[in-house]
Amino acid sequence: MPTALVTGASSGIGLAFARKLAATGHDLVVVARSEDKLKNLADEVRVNVEVLPADLTDAEQLAAVESRCAAGIDLLVNNAGAGTYGDFAQTDMEALDREVRLDVVAPMRLTHAALPGMVSRRSGGIINIASVAAFQAGPSNAVYSAAKAFVLSFTEAVHEEVRASGVHVTVVCPGATRTEFQQRGGFAGGKLPDFVWDDAESVVDAALKALARNQAVCVPGLFNKISTVTSQVAPRSLSRKISARVSSRI
Ligand SMILES: NC(=O)c1ccc[n+]([C@@H]2O[C@H](COP(=O)([O-])OP(=O)(O)OC[C@H]3O[C@@H](n4cnc5c(N)ncnc54)[C@H](OP(=O)(O)O)[C@@H]3O)[C@@H](O)[C@H]2O)c1
């Protein structure tokens, strides 16, 4: 059976990835800080599961996950992520630093660990989770938007570098998705209209279809597709102002 390593598999989109990948015949390596939730997942699914608890903002714990990636996996899902909400100058510096380690450094290092083996085997896949926030500057989400812009640009570049190798690399840019994310990051989310919200399972379905086609960028959901295309054609000065208005509603 192919083996998929999923970071952030203890809740939300990562948990939905783990369940879907198990249901479609993958053994799993599941990573997050909450070992109890990962063990519950291992009990729930009917495939082999390695529980690998790790805080990906900790260099030593991240190195252990890098070693597991380098030892050989067929699919890497860099999903773990978190955001901070509020004015940059007022946000705790240590929280911002952790955000960059989790959202930027961890997916970059894990991709680097997994990719050489995949390229030499001429098979495998990497899914990196960015966000619609990647497409424009995000006042009140300055570091999160910049981190996700890194994931988008980085993944597109790696996709192009390995496209002849048989390894599929896709970046997924979800919009508002009902998970624990908003609560953890201090986003209330309550003022956003119902039609903008997606569920984690739809995001996962779109991501896995895109990976199978080796599509470089996947934006799940019609509303998100329209909003990201609009922000790419609009002047940056307008995009960031619209983004500030949206942020004031979440
Ligand atoms: N939900 C949305 O609206 C939305 C929109 C766009 C993009 N995204 C992106 O989607 C991805 C998944 O988020 P989600 O919505 O599923 O949020 P979630 O429900 O909060 O899940 C986040 C996952 O990341 C793990 N995680 C957090 N900090 C970690 C750390 N330091 N080390 C290891 N694992 C850590 C969490 O597990 P533990 O707490 O157990 O460590 C959890 O499994 C993120 O990259 C997020 O930026 C979400």
The ligand as an SDF file (V2000), in Angstrom:
LIG
                    3D

 48 52  0  0  0  0  0  0  0  0999 V2000
  -10.0950   26.6800    7.8400 N   0  0  0  0  0  0  0  0  0  0  0  0
   -9.9050   27.6630    6.9710 C   0  0  0  0  0  0  0  0  0  0  0  0
  -10.7700   28.5710    6.8170 O   0  0  0  0  0  0  0  0  0  0  0  0
   -8.6590   27.6870    6.1250 C   0  0  0  0  0  0  0  0  0  0  0  0
   -8.6370   28.5160    4.9980 C   0  0  0  0  0  0  0  0  0  0  0  0
   -7.5010   28.5450    4.2030 C   0  0  0  0  0  0  0  0  0  0  0  0
   -6.4080   27.7610    4.5240 C   0  0  0  0  0  0  0  0  0  0  0  0
   -6.4530   26.9760    5.6360 N   0  0  0  0  0  0  0  0  0  0  0  0
   -5.2560   26.1690    5.9380 C   0  0  0  0  0  0  0  0  0  0  0  0
   -5.6470   24.8190    6.0610 O   0  0  0  0  0  0  0  0  0  0  0  0
   -4.6950   24.1320    6.8890 C   0  0  0  0  0  0  0  0  0  0  0  0
   -5.4340   23.2930    7.9090 C   0  0  0  0  0  0  0  0  0  0  0  0
   -6.1400   24.1330    8.7690 O   0  0  0  0  0  0  0  0  0  0  0  0
   -7.5570   23.7330    9.3750 P   0  0  0  0  0  0  0  0  0  0  0  0
   -8.5330   24.7020    8.8460 O   0  0  0  0  0  0  0  0  0  0  0  0
   -7.8150   22.2900    9.2200 O   0  0  0  0  0  0  0  0  0  0  0  0
   -7.2940   24.1480   10.9040 O   0  0  0  0  0  0  0  0  0  0  0  0
   -7.3570   23.3240   12.2820 P   0  0  0  0  0  0  0  0  0  0  0  0
   -8.6400   22.5930   12.4060 O   0  0  0  0  0  0  0  0  0  0  0  0
   -6.9950   24.3420   13.3210 O   0  0  0  0  0  0  0  0  0  0  0  0
   -6.1820   22.2670   12.1360 O   0  0  0  0  0  0  0  0  0  0  0  0
   -4.8260   22.6550   12.1990 C   0  0  0  0  0  0  0  0  0  0  0  0
   -3.9660   21.4130   12.3380 C   0  0  0  0  0  0  0  0  0  0  0  0
   -2.5920   21.8250   12.4170 O   0  0  0  0  0  0  0  0  0  0  0  0
   -2.0180   21.2150   13.5840 C   0  0  0  0  0  0  0  0  0  0  0  0
   -1.0120   22.0790   14.1630 N   0  0  0  0  0  0  0  0  0  0  0  0
   -1.1850   23.3480   14.6210 C   0  0  0  0  0  0  0  0  0  0  0  0
   -0.0410   23.8030   15.1510 N   0  0  0  0  0  0  0  0  0  0  0  0
    0.8650   22.7930   15.0240 C   0  0  0  0  0  0  0  0  0  0  0  0
    2.2210   22.6450   15.4020 C   0  0  0  0  0  0  0  0  0  0  0  0
    2.8930   23.6410   16.0290 N   0  0  0  0  0  0  0  0  0  0  0  0
    2.8480   21.4830   15.1170 N   0  0  0  0  0  0  0  0  0  0  0  0
    2.1810   20.4870   14.5060 C   0  0  0  0  0  0  0  0  0  0  0  0
    0.9050   20.5600   14.1290 N   0  0  0  0  0  0  0  0  0  0  0  0
    0.2470   21.7040   14.3920 C   0  0  0  0  0  0  0  0  0  0  0  0
   -3.1840   21.0180   14.5430 C   0  0  0  0  0  0  0  0  0  0  0  0
   -2.9420   19.9310   15.4330 O   0  0  0  0  0  0  0  0  0  0  0  0
   -2.4530   20.0470   16.9560 P   0  0  0  0  0  0  0  0  0  0  0  0
   -3.1360   21.2290   17.5720 O   0  0  0  0  0  0  0  0  0  0  0  0
   -2.8390   18.7250   17.5070 O   0  0  0  0  0  0  0  0  0  0  0  0
   -0.9790   20.2190   16.8620 O   0  0  0  0  0  0  0  0  0  0  0  0
   -4.2970   20.6200   13.5810 C   0  0  0  0  0  0  0  0  0  0  0  0
   -4.2330   19.2540   13.2850 O   0  0  0  0  0  0  0  0  0  0  0  0
   -3.7960   25.2160    7.4930 C   0  0  0  0  0  0  0  0  0  0  0  0
   -2.5750   25.2570    6.7730 O   0  0  0  0  0  0  0  0  0  0  0  0
   -4.5770   26.5030    7.2580 C   0  0  0  0  0  0  0  0  0  0  0  0
   -3.7340   27.6300    7.1580 O   0  0  0  0  0  0  0  0  0  0  0  0
   -7.5520   26.9120    6.4580 C   0  0  0  0  0  0  0  0  0  0  0  0
  1  2  1  0
  2  3  2  0
  2  4  1  0
  4  5  1  0
  4 48  2  0
  5  6  2  0
  6  7  1  0
  7  8  2  0
  8  9  1  0
  8 48  1  0
  9 10  1  0
  9 46  1  0
 10 11  1  0
 11 12  1  0
 11 44  1  0
 12 13  1  0
 13 14  1  0
 14 15  2  0
 14 16  1  0
 14 17  1  0
 17 18  1  0
 18 19  2  0
 18 20  1  0
 18 21  1  0
 21 22  1  0
 22 23  1  0
 23 24  1  0
 23 42  1  0
 24 25  1  0
 25 26  1  0
 25 36  1  0
 26 27  1  0
 26 35  1  0
 27 28  2  0
 28 29  1  0
 29 30  1  0
 29 35  2  0
 30 31  1  0
 30 32  2  0
 32 33  1  0
 33 34  2  0
 34 35  1  0
 36 37  1  0
 36 42  1  0
 37 38  1  0
 38 39  2  0
 38 40  1  0
 38 41  1  0
 42 43  1  0
 44 45  1  0
 44 46  1  0
 46 47  1  0
M  CHG  2   8   1  16  -1
M  END
$$$$
